[in-house]
Amino acid sequence: MLDGKTALVTGGSSGIGLATARLLRDNGARVAIMGSSPEKLDHAIADLGDDVVALHGDVTSLDDLARAREALETSFGGLDILFANAGVAFGTPIATTDEAAYTRMMDVNVKGVFFTIQAVLPLMREGGSIVLNTSWLNQIGAPGRSLLSASKAAVRSFARTLSAELLDRKIRVNAVSPGSIETPIHRGKDQNEEDFRAYAEKVGAQAPLGRMGRPEEIAAAVLFLASNASSYMLGAEVVVDGGRAEL
């Protein structure tokens, strides 16, 4: 499906990013993953194999993004697929959230996505596909999640505005909108498996399908958006949330 294509997955060392990198590679793409933790990157490469390129960097750093672009140009020459997946998620109650939390949320989730795209655009080939990771929270009013929801709504908007801006290069920009997915971002520090399973059952029960999603289910949607199977989709959002925002 992706034979001869090249792909970059940010936040690719765990969770949705790792599952997507594996699926893109298994479908024929040459894949690079970018992450801010050298240890997690090492584990990911041990899992995926040495044919995957590891890029250490923070998406909030324009210098790191420039270095990543240079490494991609050296390794791949050009880029066909970008999955801008790197992000953070935490509660931000209006009464207690400080400026540092605001800055962290917006820098990673909004600035990081925007400047990741800007950094790799010179490498993107005509007809390429950019997939943005937003969230079901961009559609609802969730107490204590105002900044996360706002940051993901901005990412959803990027899919529309950047699609219009990149029309002349035939680069498609679409978004995938996950619900609650079983990834490390949902695990508490030092949380044991039993406690996490209890948490997953509680959160999963809030979705009409009655469970949390799996990273592989989001990866399948990204593969669709990255491939020619979605060639007539532009500025769209594919919601994969077990019905949580829709029903």
N, C-alpha and C positions, 0 to 999 in steps of 0.2 A: 504493500500500500504506500509506503514511504521510501521505496528504494531510491538511492541516490540523493536523498534529502539530508539536510543538516539541521540540527535543532539545539536550542539553548533552553534549559529549564532553570529558572532562578528559584532559590529555596529548594534545591533539588536533592538535598542530602537526607531527607526524611519525609514521612507522611505522604501527602498528595503529590509533592514534587518527585519524590523517589519512585512512587508507583507509576507516575507518568513517564519519567525518564526510561524506566524499564519497558513500558509498553511501546513507546516510540522506537526504542532500540529494537525490540522484538519484531516490529513491523518494518524494519529495514533502514531506519534513519541512523545517521551518525550523530551522537548525542554528546553535549557538554552540560554539566551541572555546575551551578554556582551556589556557594554557601559561605556563611561567615564563620563557621566552626571547622577548623582543620581536622579535629578528631572525628566529627560527624562525616566530613567529606571522605576521610580515609575509610570509615566503615562502609559508606555508600559505594565506594569504588571496589572494595573487597566483595560487596554484594553483587554489584552490576558487572564487574569485569574491567580489565585494563583498557578495553577499547573505548571506554567512556572517558571524556576529558573532564578533569576536575579543575575548577576555577575558584580560588579562595578570594572572597571579597564581600563587601557590605554594599547593598544597593543604595544606601543613603550617601555613599561616598562617590563623588564624580571621578575622583582619581582612580578608585578601584574599578569603576565601570569602564574607564578608558583603558586600563590595563587588561580587563577582560575582553574588550573589543580587539585589542592587539593580539591577544592569545588566540582568540577565535579566528582572526584573519590568518594567523600563522598555521593553525591546525586545519581549518576548513576552507579558507579562501573566501567563502561567502556563507550566508545564512538564509535558510528557507522558512524556519519555524522558530518563533519565540513564545514560550509559555511564561508570562510574567506572574509568577506564583508566590514569590517571597512576600511575607506579611506577618503581622503580629495581631494578637487578639487578647484583650483584657477588659475588664469592666471599668467604666468611667462615670460613676455617679456625679451628677451635676454639683452636688453640695460639697464634695470632698476631692474632686480631681484637681491636681495641680498642673502648672504649666509644663513641667517636665514630662508628665504622662501625655499631655496633649501633643507636645512636640514629637515624642517618640512615635505615637500612633500615626500622626500625619506624615512624618518623615519617611517611615518605612512603607506605609500603605499607599500613600499618594505620590509624594516626591520620588520614592524609590521606583514606582511603576513608570512614572512619566520620564525620568531620566534614564532608566534602563532602555526604554524604547528609543529615546533620542540617541543613546550611545551606540546601539546596534543598527540603527537605520542605514548608515553608510554600507553595511554589509548585506542588508536584506535584498534578495533578488526579486525582480518583478514577478508578481503572482504569489508572493510569500504570504504566510498566515501568521498573525499575531493573536494569541489567546490570552485574555486577562482573567485573573482569578478574583471575582467579586464575592458576594455572599447573599444568602437569602435575607439577611438582615437589611439589605438596601431597600426592601419593599415594605417593611413593617415598622411599628413603633415599639421597640423593646426597651423597657425601663433599665437604666444603668448601662445601656449600650449606645449612647448617642454618638460618641466619637467613632466607634467602630462602624456603626451604621453609616455615618456621614462619609467616612473614608471609603467605604465600599460603594456608596452611591456615586462618589467621584470617579471611582474606577469604572463603574457601569457607564457613566457619561463619556469617559475616554473612548469606549468602544464605538460610540456614535460619532463623536467629533473627530477622532483620528481616522476613522474610516473615510469620512468626507475629505479630510486633508490629504490622505494618501491614495485617493482614487486614481490619480494620474500614473501612479506606479503599480496599480492593480494589486496593492497589498491589502488583504482583508483583515479587519480587526473585529473580533467577536469576544464574548465573555462567557465563562462558565460560572454558575452560581451555586456553590455547594451549600447544603444544609449542615447539620451537625455530623461530623465525620470522625471516625475513630482514628485519631492521629495523636502524636505526642503533644500537640498544642492544647489538648484537652486534659492531659495528665497533670495532676498536682505534683509538686516536688516531693520525691521519696514516696509517692503513692504506690502501695502494693497492688498486685493484680486483682485481689479480691475486692478491694475498695474501688478500683477502677471499673470492674465489671458491674458493681452496684450502681456507680455513677452512670455508666453507659446504659444500663437498663432504665434508669430514671429519666435520663435525657431522651433516650430512644422512644420511650412511651409517649412523649409529647408530639411525635411525628405520626401522621395518619398511618404510615406503613408499620409503625410500632417498633422501630429500631433505629439506631444510628447507622449512617452510611459507611461504606468501606472506601478507602483511598482508590482502589481499583475501579470503582464505579465512577468516580470523578475522572480518572485517567481515561476511561473509555469515551467520555464526552469530549475531553481535550483532543484525543486522537481523531474523533469525527471532525471537530472544528479545524484541526491542523491539516486534514487531508482534503483531497479533491471531492470527497463525498459531500462536503458542505460548500461546494464551489459557488452556490447561488445565495449564500448567507453573508450578510454584511451588517455590522453594527448591532448584531443580535445578542441575546442572552439565553443560554441554555440552563434552565433551572434543574438542579439535581438535588432535591432536598427531602425526598420521601413525602412530598405533598405539604410540607409544613407551612410554606408561605402562600399556598394556593387554595387550600381547603379549609 
